[in-house]
Amino acid sequence: MKKLVDLIYSGTTENWTDRCKEAFDEIYGSTSGRYPDRAKKLVTLRAPTMTSDTGVPFASLIHPSNPDSGAYGGMCFVIFPVTGAPCGIAMGIGTQGLSPDEEILGRPGHARKIKAICTWINKKYGSGKMLAWAKQDPVRTDIDVPSNIKQVFHNYDSVLKRYGKVLYGIFSPTDNREATTELIKAFLDLMFEERGVLPLTSSEKEYEKIKENYFSHLFPEVSAKEIVDLLNTRKFVILEGPPGTGKTRLATEILGKNYNNNGVSIQFHPNTTYENFIGGLSPEKQESNLGFSFIPKKGDLMESVIYALKNPSKKYLLHIDEINRADLSKVLGEAIYLFEPKSEAPRRVKLAYDFGPPIKNELSIPENLHILGTMNTADRSIAIVDVAVRRRFAFVKLWPQMRVVEDYSCETMKEAYKRTISIFVEYASDDAFNLVPGHSYFLEKDESVVSRSLKIDLVPLLEEYLAQGYVTSFADAIRGHLQWIESLSD
């Protein structure tokens, strides 16, 4: 990649066509290249000689079915030389349209991975600044680069003015050549992988490392410490994520280790009411003509408030499992006003009944009471959390973690995990991506029971997704995966 990186930083278009050919030729072949010679047959280099007066200079790897000159179509890797800055680097679509790469460009996974690459580069090398940007949907060539993003990449105004609608991954190189080299490798690795060619064996480990790095931004890992820090600052937190990602396990671990079990776990369900959670009138047997009377009874939140007030020097945690299985707006009622972590003064609400000391008829949430909820993003039959609730809680998403599978699973189970995850990464819409099965479905070290474990745990989940129509757009891929699982020997 050295000659290509040198070309990007050269600052001149002198002998542009020849220099581009020499730089791109270096990336092929077993002697010093990254990709096998056959990869060269999958692309054509287009690097016309022009000046800023006659057009926007560029060098692009395009599909070989395109003509030798004129407008071209399909996916491309392109660099743009400009005056006073290194070449801009981009993934784009030819102005002729998506063909012959409409299948690649239309797959959600392609956009997902480009975005992950840009996020990884920004996090690793940006130091708080944006170096790379990815379009939400590459095929929307009717949508231009947003004006605020154009301001970030102002060095390439002429490029964006002409090609802004067809670029879906943009990188602005800094003086850090390492960042530029990694970005180029990530873009080119993905482009050739989409065409069915992987890097040479000599570059295989680096290819896997780069892919692991940007995949970590598809499935970011969240630690217990991060959640505890968030509880200390925001007080009200909800862990959300697909089934099997360890939401309840993490919540109970935090309750035990970080709160010394000073707290309680409860579970919401569709029949949970305001009276259950906040408080209300409850029948009590009486020696009277009626046989019973109604008296105020404290709900789970009131009980937690009382426990927290008894020992204000200790943090108290109320863990609400499956918090979105109830209609939160109705369950909280006017008490939603209390869930304001950054309130300048303690908030209080008047209650309809006197619940006795220390609450009586006025409720507030003490500083040492924290609330941690968990919610399953795969459960489509339950209440949607409305905007008012989302504003008051800090939401943290948990994703499947390959590291956990690597540590606790046998080789066949690791393969099952990778196959399952790759299907969702490649084909799932953003909504369906939230259904990706978590790592707990793949934690089995005994090879002899892998087939049975997958058929008992994973298969029913995927079959339910199919039955409910959650994965309609990639149902054939899921069915093929189910056949693969069925083929595993018991």
C-alpha positions as CSV (number, residue, x, y, z in Angstrom):
1,M,0.0,0.0,0.0
2,K,3.0,2.3,0.3
3,K,2.9,3.6,-3.3
4,L,-0.9,4.2,-3.0
5,V,-0.5,6.1,0.3
6,D,2.4,8.1,-1.2
7,L,0.2,9.0,-4.2
8,I,-2.5,10.2,-1.9
9,Y,-0.1,12.5,-0.1
10,S,1.8,13.6,-3.2
11,G,-0.1,16.9,-3.7
12,T,0.2,16.8,-7.5
13,T,-1.6,15.4,-10.5
14,E,1.5,15.4,-12.7
15,N,1.7,12.1,-14.7
16,W,-1.5,11.2,-12.9
17,T,-2.6,8.2,-15.0
18,D,0.8,6.5,-15.0
19,R,1.4,7.1,-11.3
20,C,-2.0,5.8,-10.4
21,K,-1.4,2.6,-12.5
22,E,1.9,2.0,-10.8
23,A,0.4,2.6,-7.3
24,F,-2.6,0.4,-7.8
25,D,-0.6,-2.4,-9.5
26,E,1.4,-2.7,-6.3
27,I,-1.6,-4.0,-4.3
28,Y,-1.8,-7.2,-6.3
29,G,0.5,-10.3,-6.4
30,S,2.2,-12.5,-3.9
31,T,5.5,-10.7,-4.0
32,S,4.5,-7.5,-2.2
33,G,0.8,-7.2,-2.8
34,R,-2.2,-7.6,-0.5
35,Y,-4.6,-9.3,-2.9
36,P,-4.2,-12.2,-5.3
37,D,-3.6,-11.6,-9.0
38,R,-7.1,-12.8,-9.8
39,A,-8.5,-9.8,-7.8
40,K,-7.1,-7.5,-10.6
41,K,-9.6,-9.1,-13.0
42,L,-12.5,-8.0,-10.8
43,V,-11.9,-4.3,-11.2
44,T,-10.7,-1.8,-13.8
45,L,-8.6,1.3,-13.0
46,R,-10.1,4.5,-14.4
47,A,-7.6,7.4,-13.9
48,P,-8.1,10.0,-16.7
49,T,-5.7,12.9,-17.1
50,M,-7.5,16.1,-16.4
51,T,-7.2,19.3,-14.5
52,S,-9.5,21.2,-12.1
53,D,-10.3,23.4,-15.1
54,T,-11.5,20.5,-17.2
55,G,-13.2,18.5,-14.5
56,V,-12.7,16.9,-11.1
57,P,-9.6,14.6,-11.2
58,F,-10.0,11.1,-9.8
59,A,-8.7,7.6,-9.8
60,S,-11.2,4.8,-9.4
61,L,-11.4,1.0,-9.2
62,I,-14.7,0.2,-11.0
63,H,-16.5,-3.0,-12.3
64,P,-14.7,-4.4,-15.4
65,S,-18.0,-4.5,-17.3
66,N,-18.0,-0.7,-17.6
67,P,-16.8,1.0,-20.8
68,D,-13.3,2.3,-21.1
69,S,-14.5,5.9,-20.9
70,G,-17.6,8.0,-20.1
71,A,-20.0,7.4,-17.3
72,Y,-19.8,4.2,-15.4
73,G,-22.0,2.3,-12.9
74,G,-21.7,0.1,-9.8
75,M,-19.6,0.2,-6.7
76,C,-16.2,1.9,-6.8
77,F,-13.2,2.8,-4.6
78,V,-12.1,6.3,-5.6
79,I,-9.5,8.9,-4.7
80,F,-9.8,12.6,-5.5
81,P,-6.6,14.8,-5.7
82,V,-7.2,18.4,-4.6
83,T,-5.0,21.5,-4.2
84,G,-3.5,22.0,-0.7
85,A,-4.6,18.7,0.9
86,P,-4.1,14.9,0.5
87,C,-6.4,13.1,-1.9
88,G,-9.9,12.5,-0.5
89,I,-10.8,8.8,-0.3
90,A,-14.3,7.4,-0.9
91,M,-16.5,4.6,-1.6
92,G,-19.1,5.5,-4.2
93,I,-21.5,4.6,-7.0
94,G,-20.9,5.5,-10.6
95,T,-23.1,8.2,-12.0
96,Q,-24.6,5.6,-14.4
97,G,-26.3,3.9,-11.6
98,L,-26.2,0.8,-9.3
99,S,-25.7,-1.8,-12.0
100,P,-23.9,-4.2,-12.1
101,D,-23.5,-4.1,-8.3
102,E,-27.2,-3.5,-7.2
103,E,-27.2,-6.7,-5.2
104,I,-24.1,-5.7,-3.2
105,L,-25.1,-2.0,-2.7
106,G,-28.7,-2.9,-1.8
107,R,-27.7,-5.3,0.9
108,P,-28.1,-3.7,4.4
109,G,-24.8,-5.3,5.5
110,H,-22.7,-3.3,3.0
111,A,-23.9,0.0,4.3
112,R,-23.7,-1.3,7.9
113,K,-20.0,-2.3,7.4
114,I,-19.0,1.0,5.7
115,K,-20.6,2.9,8.6
116,A,-18.7,0.6,11.1
117,I,-15.4,1.3,9.3
118,C,-15.9,5.1,9.5
119,T,-16.9,4.9,13.2
120,W,-13.9,2.8,14.0
121,I,-11.5,5.3,12.2
122,N,-13.1,8.3,13.9
123,K,-12.9,6.7,17.3
124,K,-9.3,5.5,16.9
125,Y,-7.8,8.4,15.0
126,G,-10.2,11.4,15.2
127,S,-9.3,12.8,18.6
128,G,-12.8,14.2,18.8
129,K,-13.0,15.2,15.2
130,M,-14.8,13.6,12.3
131,L,-12.4,12.1,9.7
132,A,-14.8,9.7,8.0
133,W,-18.5,9.8,7.2
134,A,-20.9,7.1,5.9
135,K,-24.3,7.5,4.2
136,Q,-27.2,5.8,5.8
137,D,-28.4,4.2,2.6
138,P,-25.9,4.0,-0.3
139,V,-28.5,3.4,-3.0
140,R,-30.2,6.7,-2.3
141,T,-28.4,8.6,-5.1
142,D,-31.1,11.2,-5.0
143,I,-29.8,12.4,-1.5
144,D,-26.8,14.7,-1.3
145,V,-24.1,14.8,1.4
146,P,-25.7,16.9,4.2
147,S,-24.6,20.5,4.3
148,N,-23.1,20.1,7.9
149,I,-21.0,17.2,6.6
150,K,-19.8,19.2,3.6
151,Q,-18.5,21.8,6.0
152,V,-16.4,19.1,7.7
153,F,-15.0,18.0,4.4
154,H,-14.6,21.6,3.0
155,N,-11.3,20.7,1.3
156,Y,-13.2,18.7,-1.1
157,D,-15.9,21.2,-2.0
158,S,-15.5,20.7,-5.8
159,V,-15.7,16.9,-5.4
160,L,-18.8,17.0,-3.2
161,K,-20.5,19.5,-5.5
162,R,-20.2,17.2,-8.4
163,Y,-20.3,13.7,-6.8
164,G,-21.9,14.3,-3.4
165,K,-25.0,12.3,-4.3
166,V,-23.1,9.1,-5.3
167,L,-20.5,9.0,-2.5
168,Y,-21.5,6.9,0.5
169,G,-18.2,6.6,2.5
170,I,-15.8,9.6,2.7
171,F,-12.5,9.9,4.4
172,S,-10.4,13.1,4.8
173,P,-6.7,12.1,5.4
174,T,-4.7,13.9,8.1
175,D,-1.0,13.8,8.6
176,N,-1.4,10.5,10.2
177,R,-0.5,8.0,7.5
178,E,-1.3,5.0,9.7
179,A,-4.9,6.1,9.8
180,T,-5.0,6.6,6.0
181,T,-3.4,3.2,5.4
182,E,-5.9,1.4,7.7
183,L,-8.9,3.1,6.1
184,I,-7.7,2.2,2.6
185,K,-7.1,-1.4,3.6
186,A,-10.6,-1.6,5.2
187,F,-12.4,-0.1,2.2
188,L,-10.5,-2.3,-0.3
189,D,-10.7,-5.4,1.8
190,L,-14.5,-5.0,1.9
191,M,-14.8,-4.2,-1.8
192,F,-12.9,-7.3,-2.8
193,E,-14.6,-9.4,-0.2
194,E,-18.0,-8.4,-1.7
195,R,-16.7,-9.6,-5.0
196,G,-15.6,-12.9,-3.5
197,V,-11.9,-12.4,-3.1
198,L,-10.0,-12.3,0.2
199,P,-6.5,-10.9,0.9
200,L,-3.5,-13.2,0.4
201,T,-2.4,-15.5,3.3
202,S,0.4,-13.1,4.1
203,S,-2.1,-10.4,4.9
204,E,-4.8,-12.7,6.4
205,K,-4.1,-11.9,10.1
206,E,-4.1,-8.2,9.4
207,Y,-7.3,-8.5,7.4
208,E,-9.0,-10.4,10.3
209,K,-7.7,-7.8,12.8
210,I,-9.1,-4.9,10.8
211,K,-12.4,-6.7,10.4
212,E,-12.5,-7.4,14.1
213,N,-11.8,-3.8,14.9
214,Y,-14.6,-2.3,12.9
215,F,-17.0,-5.2,13.8
216,S,-16.6,-4.2,17.4
217,H,-18.5,-1.0,16.4
218,L,-21.3,-3.1,15.0
219,F,-21.6,-4.9,18.4
220,P,-20.0,-2.5,21.0
221,E,-19.2,-4.1,24.3
222,V,-20.6,-2.5,27.5
223,S,-19.0,-3.2,30.9
224,A,-20.6,-3.4,34.3
225,K,-18.5,-0.4,35.4
226,E,-19.9,1.8,32.6
227,I,-23.4,1.0,33.7
228,V,-22.6,1.7,37.3
229,D,-21.0,5.0,36.4
230,L,-24.1,5.9,34.4
231,L,-26.4,5.0,37.3
232,N,-24.3,7.3,39.5
233,T,-24.7,10.2,37.2
234,R,-28.1,9.6,35.6
235,K,-29.8,7.4,38.3
236,F,-32.3,5.9,35.9
237,V,-30.9,3.5,33.2
238,I,-32.5,0.9,30.9
239,L,-30.5,-2.0,29.4
240,E,-32.0,-2.9,26.0
241,G,-31.0,-5.5,23.5
242,P,-31.8,-8.8,21.7
243,P,-32.5,-12.0,23.6
244,G,-29.5,-13.8,25.0
245,T,-27.2,-10.8,25.4
246,G,-27.1,-11.0,29.2
247,K,-29.2,-8.0,30.2
248,T,-30.8,-9.7,33.3
249,R,-27.5,-11.4,34.2
250,L,-25.6,-8.0,34.1
251,A,-28.3,-6.3,36.1
252,T,-28.3,-8.9,38.9
253,E,-24.5,-8.9,38.9
254,I,-24.5,-5.1,39.4
255,L,-27.1,-5.5,42.2
256,G,-24.9,-8.1,44.0
257,K,-21.4,-6.8,43.4
258,N,-21.8,-3.0,43.1
259,Y,-24.7,-2.5,45.5
260,N,-23.9,-5.3,47.9
261,N,-27.4,-6.7,47.3
262,N,-28.8,-3.5,48.8
263,G,-31.9,-3.5,46.5
264,V,-34.6,-5.6,45.0
265,S,-35.5,-7.2,41.6
266,I,-39.0,-7.1,40.3
267,Q,-40.5,-8.0,37.0
268,F,-43.1,-6.1,34.9
269,H,-45.8,-7.8,32.9
270,P,-48.8,-6.6,30.9
271,N,-51.0,-6.6,34.0
272,T,-48.6,-4.4,36.1
273,T,-50.6,-1.3,37.2
274,Y,-50.0,2.0,38.8
275,E,-51.3,0.5,42.1
276,N,-48.7,-2.3,41.9
277,F,-45.8,0.0,41.2
278,I,-46.6,3.3,42.8
279,G,-49.4,2.5,45.2
280,G,-53.2,2.6,45.6
281,L,-56.2,1.3,47.4
282,S,-56.2,-2.4,48.3
283,P,-59.0,-4.5,49.9
284,E,-58.4,-5.7,53.5
285,K,-60.6,-8.0,55.5
286,Q,-62.5,-6.3,58.2
287,E,-65.0,-7.3,60.9
288,S,-67.8,-5.3,59.5
289,N,-71.0,-5.8,57.6
290,L,-69.2,-5.5,54.3
291,G,-66.4,-7.9,55.4
292,F,-63.6,-5.8,53.9
293,S,-62.5,-2.2,53.4
294,F,-60.1,-0.4,51.1
295,I,-56.8,0.9,52.6
296,P,-53.8,2.6,50.9
297,K,-51.1,0.0,50.0
298,K,-47.6,0.9,48.9
299,G,-46.3,-0.3,45.6
300,D,-42.8,-1.4,44.7
301,L,-41.4,2.1,44.1
302,M,-42.7,3.3,47.4
303,E,-41.2,0.4,49.2
304,S,-37.9,1.1,47.5
305,V,-38.1,4.7,48.5
306,I,-38.6,3.8,52.1
307,Y,-35.7,1.4,52.1
308,A,-33.5,4.1,50.6
309,L,-34.6,6.6,53.2
310,K,-33.7,4.3,56.0
311,N,-30.1,4.4,55.1
312,P,-29.3,7.5,53.0
313,S,-25.5,6.8,53.1
314,K,-26.0,3.6,51.0
315,K,-27.0,3.4,47.4
316,Y,-30.2,1.3,46.8
317,L,-31.0,-0.3,43.4
318,L,-34.4,-1.1,42.1
319,H,-34.0,-3.6,39.2
320,I,-37.0,-3.9,37.0
321,D,-36.8,-6.8,34.6
322,E,-38.7,-6.7,31.3
323,I,-39.6,-3.1,32.0
324,N,-41.4,-2.5,28.7
325,R,-43.8,-5.4,29.1
326,A,-46.0,-3.0,31.0
327,D,-47.5,0.2,29.7
328,L,-45.0,2.5,31.4
329,S,-47.0,5.7,30.8
330,K,-49.9,4.3,32.7
331,V,-47.8,2.5,35.4
332,L,-45.9,5.7,36.2
333,G,-48.8,8.1,35.9
334,E,-48.0,11.5,37.4
335,A,-44.9,10.0,39.1
336,I,-43.1,10.3,35.7
337,Y,-42.4,13.9,36.8
338,L,-40.0,12.5,39.5
339,F,-37.8,10.8,37.0
340,E,-35.6,13.7,36.3
341,P,-31.9,13.0,37.1
342,K,-30.7,16.5,36.5
343,S,-33.3,18.4,38.4
344,E,-32.0,21.5,40.3
345,A,-34.3,20.8,43.2
346,P,-35.9,17.6,44.6
347,R,-39.2,16.9,42.7
348,R,-42.3,15.9,44.6
349,V,-45.8,14.8,43.6
350,K,-49.0,14.8,45.6
351,L,-50.7,11.4,46.2
352,A,-54.4,10.7,46.3
353,Y,-54.1,8.9,49.6
354,D,-52.1,9.0,52.8
355,F,-49.7,6.0,52.8
356,G,-48.4,6.7,56.3
357,P,-44.9,7.8,57.3
358,P,-42.4,8.5,56.0
359,I,-44.2,9.1,52.7
360,K,-47.7,10.1,53.8
361,N,-49.3,11.8,50.7
362,E,-46.2,13.1,49.0
363,L,-43.7,11.1,47.0
364,S,-40.2,11.9,45.9
365,I,-37.2,9.8,44.9
366,P,-34.2,10.1,47.2
367,E,-30.7,10.7,45.7
368,N,-29.5,7.2,46.8
369,L,-32.2,5.3,44.9
370,H,-31.2,4.2,41.5
371,I,-33.4,2.3,39.0
372,L,-32.1,-0.2,36.4
373,G,-34.5,-1.6,33.9
374,T,-34.0,-4.3,31.2
375,M,-36.0,-4.7,28.0
376,N,-35.9,-7.2,25.2
377,T,-35.9,-5.5,21.8
378,A,-37.1,-8.7,20.1
379,D,-40.5,-8.7,21.8
380,R,-42.7,-6.9,19.3
381,S,-45.9,-7.7,21.2
382,I,-45.3,-5.5,24.1
383,A,-45.7,-1.8,24.8
384,I,-43.6,0.7,22.9
385,V,-41.6,3.0,25.3
386,D,-42.8,6.5,24.5
387,V,-40.6,9.6,24.1
388,A,-41.3,11.1,27.5
389,V,-40.0,7.9,29.2
390,R,-37.0,7.7,26.8
391,R,-36.0,11.3,27.7
392,R,-35.9,10.4,31.4
393,F,-34.0,7.1,31.3
394,A,-30.5,6.6,29.9
395,F,-30.8,3.7,27.3
396,V,-27.8,1.4,26.8
397,K,-27.8,-1.3,24.2
398,L,-26.3,-4.7,24.8
399,W,-25.1,-6.7,21.8
400,P,-23.8,-10.3,21.2
401,Q,-20.1,-10.6,22.1
402,M,-17.8,-12.9,20.1
403,R,-15.3,-12.6,23.0
404,V,-17.7,-14.5,25.3
405,V,-18.3,-17.2,22.7
406,E,-14.5,-17.6,22.1
407,D,-14.0,-18.1,25.8
408,Y,-16.8,-20.5,26.6
409,S,-17.7,-22.4,23.5
410,C,-16.4,-25.3,21.3
411,E,-15.4,-24.9,17.7
412,T,-18.7,-26.0,16.2
413,M,-20.6,-23.5,18.4
414,K,-18.2,-20.7,17.4
415,E,-19.0,-21.5,13.8
416,A,-22.7,-21.5,14.5
417,Y,-22.4,-18.1,16.2
418,K,-20.5,-16.6,13.2
419,R,-22.9,-18.0,10.7
420,T,-25.9,-16.7,12.6
421,I,-24.4,-13.2,13.2
422,S,-23.3,-12.9,9.6
423,I,-26.8,-13.5,8.3
424,F,-28.2,-10.7,10.4
425,V,-25.3,-8.3,9.6
426,E,-25.6,-8.9,5.9
427,Y,-29.4,-9.0,5.4
428,A,-31.3,-7.6,8.3
429,S,-33.0,-4.2,8.1
430,D,-32.3,-1.9,11.1
431,D,-35.5,-3.1,12.8
432,A,-34.7,-6.8,12.3
433,F,-31.0,-6.2,13.3
434,N,-32.3,-5.7,16.8
435,L,-33.4,-9.3,16.8
436,V,-30.0,-10.9,16.3
437,P,-29.6,-13.7,18.8
438,G,-27.2,-13.1,21.7
439,H,-24.1,-15.0,22.7
440,S,-25.9,-17.0,25.4
441,Y,-27.5,-19.2,22.7
442,F,-24.0,-20.4,21.8
443,L,-22.3,-21.1,25.1
444,E,-21.5,-24.8,24.9
445,K,-18.0,-26.4,25.3
446,D,-19.1,-30.0,24.7
447,E,-19.1,-30.8,21.0
448,S,-21.3,-33.9,21.6
449,V,-24.3,-31.8,22.6
450,V,-24.0,-28.8,20.3
451,S,-26.6,-30.0,17.9
452,R,-29.1,-30.7,20.6
453,S,-28.4,-27.3,22.3
454,L,-28.9,-25.4,19.1
455,K,-32.1,-27.3,18.3
456,I,-33.6,-26.7,21.7
457,D,-32.6,-23.1,22.2
458,L,-31.8,-21.3,18.9
459,V,-34.0,-23.0,16.4
460,P,-37.3,-22.2,18.2
461,L,-36.3,-18.5,18.4
462,L,-35.5,-18.4,14.6
463,E,-38.7,-20.3,13.8
464,E,-40.7,-17.8,15.8
465,Y,-39.1,-15.0,13.9
466,L,-40.2,-16.6,10.7
467,A,-43.7,-17.3,11.9
468,Q,-44.2,-13.7,13.1
469,G,-42.8,-12.3,9.9
470,Y,-40.0,-10.5,11.6
471,V,-37.4,-11.7,9.1
472,T,-39.4,-11.8,5.9
473,S,-36.8,-9.9,3.9
474,F,-34.2,-12.6,4.5
475,A,-36.4,-15.6,5.4
476,D,-34.6,-17.9,2.8
477,A,-31.2,-17.2,4.5
478,I,-32.7,-18.1,7.9
479,R,-34.3,-21.3,6.5
480,G,-31.0,-22.2,4.9
481,H,-29.3,-21.7,8.3
482,L,-31.9,-23.9,10.0
483,Q,-31.1,-26.6,7.5
484,W,-27.4,-26.3,8.3
485,I,-28.2,-26.7,12.0
486,E,-30.4,-29.7,11.2
487,S,-27.5,-31.3,9.4
488,L,-25.3,-31.3,12.5
489,S,-24.9,-34.8,14.0
490,D,-26.5,-35.4,17.4
